C-alpha cells in the first residue's frame, strides 16, 4: 500500500503545483528511486483526463554521458528535446539522487559547454510557466543531511505537505515590501552588500515551481551590486562542493572570488558567460519548517531566516534582465547576527521579521 505521505505530495504536485487540464500532455521526469511518487503522479494526471509522458531516469546516466561525450557531442543541439519542450503543457520533475557526488570528477568545462547548448530549451520550459521540481527522499540525501532515512522522510514531508494556499497569503506582505522598495542592504559577519531593486517586482514561491517551496525573490538591477559577502554554507554544483565562498562586487560584477575548497571550479563557473558574474536573484527563505542545512539547494534556499543570492540567470517575470546558462544559488544564514534593510529600514534581524508574516 502506498505511503499516505507520498499520496498527499503527489496530490499537491498535480492539483496545486502545476495546472493539469483534460487533454494536456504533462511530462513527468523521475529518478528510479522516486518511481513510487512518479507513478502516483501519473495516475492522478490520468484521473484528470490528461496524458502523462513518463521519463524514468536510470542511475549514473549523467556520469556515463559526461564521461564519454566528446566536445562535438556536447555541442550537438538536442532538437528532439526542443520539439518536446514546445509541445508539452507542463513538467513535473522528481529528483531521486542515489549519489550526490556523481559528477565530482567530471571536468567542469564539459558541464558548462552542455549547459550553454541546452539553455534555449530551459528558456522554452520556463516560458510555459507550468512546471515544478521536487526532490524525493533517498538514502543518499539522508546521508548527506546526517539523518536516517526515516528522519529525512519526516523532514521532507514536513516541508512539502503543508497548506500552500495559506503559505501564499503569508508571503503577500513580504512581496509588497519588495515591490515598493528601491535599495537593499544585507549586513552580517564579513558581509556588507547593497543593490537596487527599483522598478522590479517580487515573486512569491508558494509551491508552483519548487517542492518544497517557501521564498520570496526579486531580481536586483544588474549593474548596482556593491560590496562583499561571505556565504555561510558550502555550494554544490555538478557534484563538486565549494566551501567558504567569498565574493566582492563592483558595478554589479564579481571582481573577486575566493573559496577554501574548489576555488578554481568557482572561478570557472563565473566565467561560463558574461551574465554568470552578475546577480540574477535575491531570495528570502520563509519556510520555517526547514531549519537544517542538508546540502540540497531545493531545501536549503528555503530555510526560514536565510537569504540567497544567485549568480547568473534572472527569472524574467519580475523584470530581471540578466541572462546566463547558469543559475547558482548561494546561501547566507542571518539567524545569528544578520539583518536585511530595505530603503534603510530593518525588515529582518537574526532571521526574524520585524513585522508579522
C-alpha positions in Angstrom: 0.0 0.0 0.0 1.3 3.4 -1.0 2.6 5.7 1.8 -0.1 8.3 2.6 2.6 11.0 2.7 3.5 10.1 -0.8 -0.1 10.2 -1.9 -0.5 13.7 -0.3 2.6 15.0 -2.0 1.5 13.6 -5.4 -1.8 15.4 -4.9 -0.1 18.7 -4.2 2.1 18.4 -7.3 -0.8 17.6 -9.6 -3.6 19.7 -8.1 -1.6 22.7 -6.8 1.9 23.0 -8.3 1.0 22.6 -12.0 -2.1 23.2 -14.0 -3.4 19.9 -15.4 -6.4 20.1 -17.7 -8.2 17.5 -19.7 -6.2 16.6 -22.9 -3.0 18.2 -21.6 0.3 16.4 -22.1 2.3 16.5 -18.9 5.9 15.4 -18.9 7.0 13.5 -15.7 10.7 13.2 -15.2 11.6 10.9 -12.4 14.7 9.2 -10.8 14.4 5.5 -10.3 14.2 5.6 -6.5 11.3 8.1 -6.7 9.2 5.9 -9.0 6.5 5.3 -6.4 5.8 9.0 -6.3 6.2 9.3 -10.1 3.6 6.5 -10.7 1.2 8.1 -8.3 1.6 11.5 -10.1 0.9 9.8 -13.4 -2.2 8.1 -12.0 -3.6 11.4 -10.8 -2.8 13.0 -14.2 -4.8 10.3 -15.9 -7.7 10.7 -13.5 -7.9 14.4 -14.6 -8.2 13.3 -18.3 -4.7 14.4 -19.2 -1.8 12.4 -20.7 1.4 11.7 -18.7 4.7 11.3 -20.6 6.8 9.3 -18.1 10.6 9.5 -18.3 12.3 7.3 -15.7 16.0 8.3 -15.4 18.5 5.5 -14.8 21.2 5.6 -12.1 24.5 7.1 -13.2 23.3 8.2 -16.6 24.7 11.8 -16.2 28.1 10.4 -15.2 28.1 8.0 -18.2 27.2 10.8 -20.5 29.8 13.3 -19.4 32.5 10.7 -19.1 32.1 9.6 -22.7 30.7 12.5 -24.6 33.3 14.4 -26.8 33.2 18.1 -27.5 31.3 17.7 -30.8 28.6 15.6 -28.9 28.4 18.2 -26.1 27.9 20.9 -28.7 25.2 18.9 -30.5 21.9 20.7 -30.1 19.1 18.4 -28.8 16.4 19.0 -31.5 14.1 16.4 -30.1 14.2 17.8 -26.6 13.3 21.3 -28.1 10.4 19.8 -30.0 9.1 18.1 -26.9 9.5 21.3 -24.8 7.4 23.2 -27.3 4.7 20.6 -27.4 4.0 19.7 -23.8 1.7 21.6 -21.5 3.6 21.1 -18.2 6.5 19.4 -16.5 6.8 17.7 -13.1 10.4 16.7 -12.3 11.1 14.4 -9.4 14.7 14.1 -8.4 15.8 11.0 -6.5 19.5 11.2 -6.1 21.4 7.9 -5.4 24.8 9.6 -5.4 25.1 13.3 -4.7 28.7 13.3 -5.8 28.2 11.5 -9.1 29.8 14.3 -11.2 32.5 15.3 -8.7 35.4 14.2 -11.0 33.9 15.4 -14.3 35.7 18.3 -16.0 33.5 21.4 -15.2 34.2 22.7 -18.7 32.3 19.8 -20.2 29.3 20.6 -18.0 29.5 24.3 -18.8 29.6 23.5 -22.6 26.4 21.4 -22.3 24.6 23.9 -20.2 25.2 26.6 -22.9 23.9 24.3 -25.6 20.7 23.4 -23.7 20.0 26.9 -22.4 17.5 27.6 -25.1 15.4 24.6 -24.1 15.5 25.8 -20.5 14.1 29.1 -21.6 11.2 27.4 -23.5 10.3 25.4 -20.4 10.4 28.5 -18.2 8.1 30.4 -20.6 5.5 27.6 -20.3 5.1 28.9 -16.7 3.8 25.4 -15.8 6.5 23.4 -14.2 7.6 22.2 -10.8 10.7 20.4 -9.4 10.5 18.1 -6.4 13.2 16.1 -4.5 12.3 12.6 -3.3 13.9 11.4 0.0 16.6 8.8 -0.7 19.3 7.3 1.4 21.9 9.4 -0.4 20.2 12.6 0.5 19.6 11.4 4.1 23.3 10.5 4.5 24.3 14.0 3.2 22.0 15.5 5.7 23.4 13.4 8.6 20.0 11.7 9.1 18.5 8.3 8.9 16.1 7.7 6.0 13.1 7.8 8.4 14.3 11.1 9.8 14.9 12.5 6.4 11.5 11.4 5.1 9.8 13.2 8.0 12.0 16.3 7.3 11.0 16.3 3.6 7.2 15.7 4.1 7.2 18.2 6.9 8.4 20.8 4.4 6.2 19.8 1.5 2.9 18.6 2.8 1.6 21.9 4.1 -1.3 24.3 3.3 0.3 26.1 0.3 -2.7 28.5 -0.1 -2.3 29.7 3.4 1.5 30.0 2.9 0.9 32.0 -0.2 -1.2 34.6 1.7 1.6 35.0 4.3 4.1 35.8 1.5 2.0 38.7 0.2 3.3 41.1 2.9 6.9 40.5 2.1 6.3 40.7 -1.7 4.6 44.1 -1.2 7.6 45.4 0.7 10.0 44.3 -2.0 7.7 45.7 -4.7 7.7 49.1 -3.1 11.4 49.0 -2.2 14.3 50.6 -4.0 17.5 49.7 -2.2 18.5 46.5 -0.3 21.3 46.2 2.2 22.4 42.9 3.8 24.7 43.0 6.8 26.2 40.1 8.7 29.6 38.7 9.7 32.1 39.5 6.9 29.2 40.7 4.7 28.0 44.1 3.7 26.3 44.2 0.3 23.9 46.6 -1.4 21.9 46.6 -4.6 18.9 48.3 -6.2 15.5 46.6 -6.8 13.9 49.8 -8.0 11.3 49.0 -10.6 11.5 45.3 -10.1 8.6 43.0 -8.8 8.9 40.4 -6.1 7.9 36.9 -6.9 6.1 34.6 -4.4 7.3 30.9 -4.3 4.2 29.1 -2.9 4.5 25.6 -4.3 4.2 26.3 -8.0 7.9 25.9 -9.0 9.7 24.0 -6.3 8.5 21.5 -3.8 9.3 22.1 -1.0 8.9 25.9 -1.6 8.9 28.9 0.6 10.7 32.0 -0.5 10.1 35.4 -2.0 12.6 36.6 -4.5 13.4 39.6 -6.7 15.9 40.4 -9.4 18.5 43.1 -8.5 19.1 45.8 -11.1 22.0 44.2 -12.9 24.8 46.8 -12.5 24.1 48.0 -9.0 25.5 45.3 -6.7 28.3 46.7 -4.5 30.2 45.2 -1.5 31.1 41.8 -0.3 29.6 38.7 1.0 30.9 35.6 2.8 28.4 32.8 2.3 27.6 30.6 5.3 27.2 27.2 3.7 29.0 25.1 1.0 27.6 25.5 -2.5 27.3 22.4 -4.6 27.2 22.1 -8.4 27.8 19.2 -10.6 28.8 17.1 -7.6 31.5 19.5 -6.6 31.4 21.1 -3.1 32.7 24.6 -2.9 33.4 25.6 0.7 33.9 29.1 2.1 32.7 31.2 -0.9 33.6 34.9 -0.7 32.6 37.3 -3.4 33.2 41.0 -4.0 31.2 43.1 -6.4 31.7 46.4 -8.1 29.2 47.9 -10.6 27.2 44.7 -10.3 30.0 42.4 -11.4 32.1 39.9 -9.4 35.6 41.4 -9.2 37.0 38.9 -6.6 36.1 35.3 -5.9 37.7 33.1 -3.2 36.9 29.7 -1.7 38.5 27.5 0.9 37.8 24.4 -1.3 37.4 24.1 -5.1 38.2 27.8 -5.7 39.2 27.1 -9.3 35.8 25.4 -10.0 34.1 28.5 -8.6 36.1 30.8 -11.0 35.4 28.5 -13.9 31.7 28.7 -13.4 31.8 32.5 -13.0 33.5 32.6 -16.5 30.7 30.5 -18.1 29.4 33.6 -19.9 29.0 37.3 -19.3 25.9 37.0 -17.2 27.5 34.4 -14.8 29.4 37.1 -12.9 26.2 39.2 -12.1 23.5 38.6 -9.6 20.2 37.3 -11.1 18.2 36.7 -7.9 17.9 37.9 -4.3 15.8 35.4 -2.4 14.5 35.4 1.2 13.7 32.0 2.7 10.4 31.8 4.6 9.8 28.1 5.1 10.3 27.9 8.9 9.6 24.1 8.8 13.0 23.8 7.2 15.6 24.6 9.9 18.6 22.5 9.0 21.1 22.8 6.1 21.0 19.5 4.3 23.3 20.2 1.2 20.4 20.2 -1.2 19.6 23.7 -2.6 15.9 22.9 -3.2 15.6 22.7 0.6 18.4 24.9 1.8 17.4 28.1 -0.1 14.0 28.0 1.6 15.4 27.9 5.2 13.5 30.5 7.3 15.9 33.2 8.3 18.3 32.9 5.4 18.8 34.8 2.1 20.4 33.6 -1.1 21.9 35.5 -4.0 22.1 33.6 -7.2 24.8 34.2 -9.8 23.6 34.1 -13.4 20.2 33.9 -15.0 17.4 36.1 -13.7 13.8 34.9 -13.9 12.1 37.4 -16.3 8.7 37.6 -14.7 9.7 40.3 -12.2 11.6 42.4 -14.7 15.0 40.7 -14.3 17.2 41.0 -17.4 20.4 39.1 -16.6 20.9 36.2 -18.9 23.2 33.2 -18.4 23.5 29.5 -18.8 23.9 29.1 -15.1 21.7 30.0 -12.1 23.7 29.2 -9.0 22.2 29.9 -5.6 24.4 30.7 -2.6 23.1 30.9 0.9 23.8 33.3 3.8 22.3 32.5 7.2 21.1 35.6 9.0 19.8 33.8 12.1 22.9 34.7 14.2 23.6 38.4 13.9 22.4 39.3 10.4 19.9 41.9 9.1 18.1 42.9 6.0 17.4 46.6 5.3 15.0 47.9 2.6 15.5 51.7 2.0 17.2 52.0 5.3 14.5 50.2 7.3 15.3 46.9 9.0 12.7 44.3 7.9 14.5 41.3 9.4 17.0 40.8 12.2 18.5 37.5 13.4 16.3 35.6 11.0 13.1 37.0 12.3 10.9 39.6 10.5 10.2 42.9 12.2 6.6 42.6 11.0 4.1 39.7 11.3 4.4 37.4 8.3 
